[in-house]
Amino acid sequence: MASILPLEFREVGFSAGGQALLRDLSIRFEAGAPSVVMGPNGAGKSLSLRIAHGLLAPTTGSVRWLGLDAPPNDPRVRHRQAMVFEQPVLLRRSAAANVDYALAVARVPRSERADRVAQALSRTGLARVADRRARVLSAGEQQRLSLARAWALEPEVLFLDEPTAALDPGATRAVEESIAAISESGTKIVMTTHDLGQARRLAGEILLLCKGRLVERAAAADFFESPESAEARSFLNGDLLWE
């Protein structure tokens, strides 16, 4: 099966309410280590992920999955990429049933679903809560369940929008372990985070957005050790970069 990657933004712009939120964004995502998108509030991080996932269409420019020369909402790529949000969206049923439902929607044969559910829950440390109602799980467990549900679909690309923003350090560590395992399994991770430590631990590369523009892109080690742009140096120093 042909890869859907690379994913390419071609001079993407997005405006709402007369305000330009993304400006001439040109990015190409290849297979490999996680790409971590950073920047101050309002920089366009979450918006860019939603456009990549196909939830929003750009106002100008285009987004293409070049492996199939297709846009994000093309049926051929819809089930080969997934997204997990900051706030988990879970059904009123058990943890296992949440994962099974996602597989059913993706038209995975019933004969395969039980094994894939069990594997996904085991790999994210949730096997012991398989029969527990999803909405009574802890915040960290709910986020890992969202990851398990996405991982069970075996996506080639997984978008993560601030996946640990509301979690305590212990829960954050458990989620990061699941993200690292998903990446090691061969899924391309593209994620946003405001946590510099998390970016150091997970990123293969850093993309810094500011005022809707890409201002720096570098290997993670290079970004943290010797940032090239004034915006990156300011960001790493903890200065607030407001719109």
C-alpha positions, 0 to 999 in steps of 0.5 A: 500500500502506498504511503500517504506521506509526505504531507505538504502545506503550500502557502497556506493561509487562514482567516476568520472574522477579518483576521489572518490567523495563518500566513503563507505557511509552507511545511512538508512533513516526512516520515520519521521522528515526531515533529513538535509544533510550538509557539505562544498562544494564538500562534496558529499551532492547533489551527494548523493541525486541524487543517492538516487533519481535514477539519478545516479548509485553508482560506488560501493555499492548499494541503496535500498528502503527496503519497496519493496526491490527495487533500486531507478529506479524501476518503483514501486517507481519512482512516490512515490518519487520526487526531487526539485532542487536548480534551478527550471525547469519549462515549458513555460506555466502557473503555474497551467499547470506546476502542471497539466503536472506533474500529467498527466505524472504520469498518474493521471486521468484527473477527479482528476487533477483539484482538485489536482492542485488547492490544491497544489497551495493553500497549497503553497500560489500560488493560486492567480498566477495559470494562470500566466506564470511560467517563469515570477514568482519571484524566490521564487514563482518559487521555491514554484511552484516546491514544489507544483508540487512535492507535488501534486504527493503525494510522500512518500519521497521528496528530496530537493537540496539547495531549498533556496540557491538563495533566499532572506530572505522573499522568503526563509521563504515562501519556508520553510513554504511550506517545513514544511507543506509538512513534516507535511502532512506525506512526508519524507523530505531529503534535503541539505542546507548550511544555519545553521539557516534553518537546525535549523528550519527544521531538525529532524536530521543532517547528516554531510558529509566531503570528501565524508564520513559521519562523524556525524549523530545526532538529530538536537538539539544534533548536534548544542548543542554538536557536537561529531566530530572535523569536526562538531565543525569546520563546526559550527565554520565557518571554511572552510573544503576543499577537 
